[in-house]
Amino acid sequence: MAQHPAFVPPRTLVLVGLMGAGKTSIGKRLAAKLHLPFVDADHEIESAAGCTIQEIFDRFGEAQFRDGERRVIARLLEGQVRVLSTGGGAFMHPETRALIRERGLSVWLRAPLDLLVARTGRRDNRPLLKQGNPRDILAALMAQRYPVYAEADITVDSDERPPEETAERVLAALRHHLAAAAVPADGAVQTDGRGRDA
């Protein structure tokens, strides 16, 4: 007998975090538990552009890439609720971050440096990490990006535990967030799912 999702989130879940945080592996399991489609924004960008993200950077520069990324994410936030994995720099862009805040529910998968170094070292497809010592680069990115990632609606630690278990913890955190947003302290005002007045 097929399992049914316990609930459907009111908005698309947008996973943010550094490379190696587990956005794809955790996101796929989270989507399966919620019976929602999983979409990787980077794959959508490459499909739309007909080339890799590295090639977009090389040909057009970061500014043009970020503009295209914002447009793709805006499209993915329309219509059907889904689980959306974003590139590490997407949430850093103010306009993209505002779109996610308005139309989605953001989940920061926060991972420690040692784990990020170990995970990213298993694959040779991280152009950014080829520009120097990977640990130093990741440490610098953490210092720059973690204060911004902290603006996400929900934060869940991504650690050594299996992705399946982390996905369960995301679900628990999501339930808690939605319950807290829907039942304000005075019991008088319904909110829009983000803690703001509807």
ChimeraX attribute file (.defattr): number of C-alpha atoms within 10 A of each C-alpha:
attribute: neighborCount
match mode: 1-to-1
recipient: residues
	/A:1	3
	/A:2	4
	/A:3	8
	/A:4	9
	/A:5	12
	/A:6	10
	/A:7	11
	/A:8	12
	/A:9	19
	/A:10	14
	/A:11	20
	/A:12	23
	/A:13	25
	/A:14	28
	/A:15	28
	/A:16	27
	/A:17	29
	/A:18	22
	/A:19	20
	/A:20	25
	/A:21	25
	/A:22	23
	/A:23	26
	/A:24	20
	/A:25	16
	/A:26	23
	/A:27	26
	/A:28	23
	/A:29	19
	/A:30	27
	/A:31	19
	/A:32	15
	/A:33	18
	/A:34	19
	/A:35	17
	/A:36	19
	/A:37	16
	/A:38	19
	/A:39	19
	/A:40	20
	/A:41	20
	/A:42	19
	/A:43	15
	/A:44	15
	/A:45	21
	/A:46	16
	/A:47	12
	/A:48	11
	/A:49	14
	/A:50	11
	/A:51	11
	/A:52	14
	/A:53	19
	/A:54	16
	/A:55	14
	/A:56	18
	/A:57	14
	/A:58	11
	/A:59	11
	/A:60	10
	/A:61	12
	/A:62	14
	/A:63	11
	/A:64	13
	/A:65	20
	/A:66	18
	/A:67	13
	/A:68	16
	/A:69	24
	/A:70	23
	/A:71	15
	/A:72	17
	/A:73	23
	/A:74	15
	/A:75	10
	/A:76	19
	/A:77	22
	/A:78	13
	/A:79	9
	/A:80	11
	/A:81	18
	/A:82	25
	/A:83	30
	/A:84	27
	/A:85	26
	/A:86	23
	/A:87	18
	/A:88	19
	/A:89	17
	/A:90	20
	/A:91	27
	/A:92	18
	/A:93	15
	/A:94	12
	/A:95	14
	/A:96	21
	/A:97	19
	/A:98	12
	/A:99	16
	/A:100	23
	/A:101	17
	/A:102	12
	/A:103	16
	/A:104	27
	/A:105	24
	/A:106	24
	/A:107	25
	/A:108	26
	/A:109	25
	/A:110	21
	/A:111	21
	/A:112	15
	/A:113	16
	/A:114	12
	/A:115	15
	/A:116	22
	/A:117	19
	/A:118	12
	/A:119	14
	/A:120	18
	/A:121	15
	/A:122	9
	/A:123	9
	/A:124	9
	/A:125	11
	/A:126	14
	/A:127	9
	/A:128	11
	/A:129	17
	/A:130	11
	/A:131	9
	/A:132	9
	/A:133	9
	/A:134	17
	/A:135	17
	/A:136	13
	/A:137	15
	/A:138	21
	/A:139	16
	/A:140	11
	/A:141	15
	/A:142	19
	/A:143	10
	/A:144	12
	/A:145	17
	/A:146	16
	/A:147	11
	/A:148	17
	/A:149	25
	/A:150	16
	/A:151	15
	/A:152	21
	/A:153	18
	/A:154	18
	/A:155	20
	/A:156	18
	/A:157	15
	/A:158	26
	/A:159	17
	/A:160	10
	/A:161	9
	/A:162	11
	/A:163	20
	/A:164	16
	/A:165	14
	/A:166	23
	/A:167	22
	/A:168	15
	/A:169	16
	/A:170	23
	/A:171	19
	/A:172	12
	/A:173	17
	/A:174	21
	/A:175	14
	/A:176	13
	/A:177	17
	/A:178	18
	/A:179	13
	/A:180	15
	/A:181	19
	/A:182	20
	/A:183	15
	/A:184	15
	/A:185	9
	/A:186	6
	/A:187	8
	/A:188	8
	/A:189	14
	/A:190	14
	/A:191	16
	/A:192	13
	/A:193	20
	/A:194	17
	/A:195	17
	/A:196	12
	/A:197	12
	/A:198	10
